[in-house]
Amino acid sequence: NQEKYNHNLFHSHDFNITYCGHMYDYKGIPLILKAAQQLPHFKFHLVGGKEIDIQRHQQSNPSKNVIFYGHQDYQDVPNYLYSSDLLLIPYTKQGNKHSASQVTSPIKLFEYLATKKPTLCSDIKGIQNWVSENEVTFFKADNLEEFVSKINWIYKNKDSVDLQKIVEQGYQKSHTYSTKNKCAQLLDMVSDLGMYHN
């Protein structure tokens, strides 16, 4: 229910770009910070992360157009998403030993899509397993030039029919993986197992 969330956390005259999650390097945070340096007219909002990681990134890249918010209550996160113009999932191709890029199943992807905001994702296998260019915009993982280019493209086309079609299809895709639907699918599986054993 969009109406119960705050859509005005950020200045509306800015183009607000948001990432939510841990601030680990393999999540693509260094790439976001480098892009922010090349796009000083955009605001980058980074929500979540441990204080030690936030401080490390702030020291290495103290850009004025990057704002770190630290850990937020889960129930408050949608306020940041709905206040944004673009949402990011810039995971690296390499991933890490605990989160391989080929098999990742990012819950945040479907949470992003449910907000009806444009979503820009790296083209790692773990994301392409779940969505296509019909629902999100992809860029080549770890490629700063293409990342910046796609951000600019979304900004220039934010009101276009083509981008709105992608956003709408992403919204429809998010319903497939909603908690309600996943519970329904699980109940169907349990019911089928019961019929099999009877």
C-alpha positions in Angstrom: 0.0 0.0 0.0 1.9 3.0 -1.3 -0.3 5.6 0.5 0.9 4.6 4.0 4.6 5.5 3.2 6.3 8.9 3.0 7.2 9.8 -0.6 8.9 13.1 0.3 12.0 12.3 2.4 14.2 14.0 -0.3 14.1 17.3 -2.1 11.8 16.9 -5.0 13.9 19.2 -7.3 16.8 16.7 -7.1 17.2 13.5 -9.0 17.4 11.0 -6.1 19.2 7.7 -6.5 19.0 5.1 -3.7 20.7 1.9 -2.7 19.5 -0.1 0.3 21.5 -2.8 2.0 24.9 -3.7 3.3 27.9 -1.5 2.4 30.2 -4.3 1.4 32.4 -3.7 -1.6 30.9 -6.7 -3.5 27.5 -5.1 -3.3 28.9 -2.4 -5.7 29.3 0.5 -3.2 32.7 1.6 -4.7 31.1 1.8 -8.1 28.3 4.0 -6.7 30.8 6.3 -5.1 32.8 6.6 -8.3 29.6 7.3 -10.3 28.6 10.0 -7.8 31.9 11.8 -8.5 31.0 11.9 -12.2 27.4 12.9 -11.6 27.6 15.7 -9.0 24.2 17.1 -10.0 22.5 13.9 -8.8 21.9 12.9 -5.1 22.9 9.4 -4.0 21.3 8.0 -0.9 22.9 4.9 0.7 20.6 3.3 3.3 21.9 0.6 5.7 25.3 -0.9 6.5 27.6 -1.2 9.5 29.2 1.9 10.8 32.7 0.6 10.2 31.9 0.1 6.5 30.2 3.5 6.2 33.2 5.3 7.7 35.6 3.5 5.4 33.6 4.6 2.3 33.3 8.2 3.6 37.0 8.5 4.1 37.9 7.1 0.7 35.3 9.1 -1.2 33.8 12.1 0.7 31.5 13.3 -2.1 29.0 16.0 -1.1 26.3 14.4 -3.2 26.4 11.1 -1.3 24.4 10.7 1.9 24.8 7.7 4.2 21.9 7.0 6.5 23.2 3.9 8.3 21.0 1.1 9.6 17.2 1.8 9.5 14.3 -0.1 10.8 13.0 -2.5 8.1 9.5 -0.9 8.4 11.0 2.5 7.5 13.0 1.4 4.4 10.0 1.8 2.0 9.9 5.5 2.8 13.4 5.9 1.2 12.4 3.7 -1.8 9.2 5.6 -2.5 11.0 9.0 -2.2 13.5 8.0 -4.9 13.7 8.4 -8.6 16.0 5.5 -9.3 16.9 2.4 -7.3 20.2 0.5 -7.6 21.4 -3.1 -7.4 25.0 -2.8 -8.7 26.4 -6.1 -7.4 29.9 -7.0 -8.6 30.4 -10.0 -11.0 32.8 -11.7 -8.5 30.4 -11.7 -5.5 32.0 -13.2 -2.4 32.3 -16.7 -0.8 29.0 -16.2 1.0 27.0 -14.7 -1.9 28.0 -16.0 -5.3 26.8 -13.7 -8.1 25.5 -16.7 -10.1 23.0 -17.8 -7.5 22.0 -14.7 -5.5 18.3 -14.2 -4.9 18.0 -10.6 -3.8 14.7 -10.0 -1.9 15.4 -6.3 -2.4 15.0 -6.7 -6.1 11.3 -7.5 -5.7 10.8 -4.8 -3.0 12.3 -2.3 -5.5 10.0 -3.4 -8.3 7.0 -3.2 -6.1 7.5 0.6 -5.7 7.1 1.3 -9.4 10.4 3.0 -9.5 13.0 2.4 -12.2 15.6 -0.2 -11.1 19.1 -0.4 -12.5 20.9 -3.7 -12.0 24.2 -5.2 -12.9 23.9 -8.0 -15.4 25.1 -10.8 -13.1 23.5 -14.2 -13.6 22.0 -14.2 -10.1 19.7 -11.3 -11.1 19.1 -12.3 -14.7 17.7 -15.6 -13.3 14.8 -13.6 -12.0 14.2 -10.7 -14.3 14.8 -9.5 -17.8 15.2 -6.2 -19.6 11.4 -6.1 -19.8 11.3 -5.4 -16.0 14.6 -3.6 -15.2 17.5 -1.8 -16.8 20.8 -3.7 -16.9 24.4 -2.5 -17.1 27.5 -4.5 -17.5 28.7 -5.5 -14.0 31.7 -3.5 -12.7 31.7 -1.2 -15.8 31.7 2.4 -14.5 31.3 4.0 -17.9 28.2 2.0 -18.7 26.8 2.4 -15.2 27.0 6.2 -15.5 25.6 6.1 -19.0 22.6 4.1 -17.9 21.9 6.4 -15.0 22.0 9.3 -17.4 19.7 7.5 -19.8 17.1 6.8 -17.1 17.3 10.4 -16.0 16.7 11.7 -19.5 13.9 9.2 -20.2 12.3 9.2 -16.7 8.9 10.3 -18.2 9.1 8.3 -21.4 6.6 5.7 -22.4 9.4 3.1 -22.9 10.7 3.4 -19.4 7.3 3.5 -17.8 6.5 0.3 -19.6 9.5 -1.3 -18.1 8.6 0.0 -14.6 5.0 -1.3 -15.0 6.2 -4.8 -16.1 8.6 -4.8 -13.2 5.7 -4.0 -10.8 3.7 -6.9 -12.2 6.7 -9.2 -11.8 7.0 -8.2 -8.2 3.6 -9.6 -7.5 4.8 -13.1 -8.6 7.3 -13.1 -5.7 5.2 -11.3 -3.1 5.1 -12.8 0.4 1.4 -13.5 -0.1 1.9 -15.4 -3.4 4.9 -17.3 -2.1 2.9 -18.5 0.9 0.1 -19.5 -1.4 2.5 -21.5 -3.5 3.9 -23.2 -0.4 0.4 -24.1 0.7 -0.3 -25.6 -2.7 2.8 -27.7 -2.5 1.9 -28.9 1.0 -1.6 -29.7 -0.2 -0.2 -31.6 -3.2 2.0 -33.7 -0.9 -0.9 -34.5 1.3 -2.9 -35.7 -1.7 0.1 -37.8 -2.8 0.4 -39.6 0.5 -3.3 -40.2 0.9 
